[in-house]
C-alpha cells in the first residue's frame, strides 16, 4: 500500500474582526500555522439521530 502525506501551508488571518484561514499568506497581519493530517476514519455516524439527515 502506498501512502502519500501531502503538506500544505495554512495561514490564520484577521479580517474585519473575524478569523479566516487561507492557503496563501495574509495581507497585513497573519500567521502560518501547523496542521497535522487527520488520523483514522473519525467517529461513526449515528443514523438514528434526528440530525443525521440534516
C-alpha positions in Angstrom: 0.0 0.0 0.0 1.3 3.4 -1.0 0.5 6.3 1.4 1.0 9.9 0.4 1.4 12.6 3.1 0.6 16.0 1.4 1.9 19.0 3.2 0.4 22.4 2.7 0.8 25.8 4.3 -2.2 27.2 6.2 -2.4 30.8 7.4 -4.7 32.2 10.1 -5.7 35.8 9.3 -7.8 38.5 11.0 -10.2 40.1 8.5 -12.6 42.7 9.8 -12.6 41.3 13.4 -13.1 37.8 12.2 -10.6 34.9 11.8 -10.2 33.4 8.4 -7.9 30.5 7.2 -6.1 30.6 3.8 -3.6 28.6 1.8 -1.8 31.8 0.9 -0.1 34.5 3.2 -2.5 37.1 4.6 -2.3 40.8 3.7 -1.3 42.7 6.8 -1.2 40.6 9.9 -1.5 36.8 10.0 0.5 33.8 10.9 1.4 30.4 9.4 0.0 27.6 11.5 1.0 23.9 11.6 -1.8 21.5 10.7 -1.4 17.7 11.3 -3.2 15.3 9.0 -6.3 13.6 10.3 -5.7 10.0 11.5 -8.2 7.2 11.3 -11.7 7.3 9.9 -13.4 9.5 12.6 -16.4 8.8 14.7 -19.1 6.6 13.2 -22.3 8.3 12.1 -25.4 7.6 14.3 -28.0 7.3 11.5 -30.8 7.1 14.2 -30.1 10.6 15.3 -32.7 13.2 14.3 -30.0 15.4 12.8 -28.4 12.6 10.7 -30.3 13.7 7.6 -29.7 17.4 8.0 
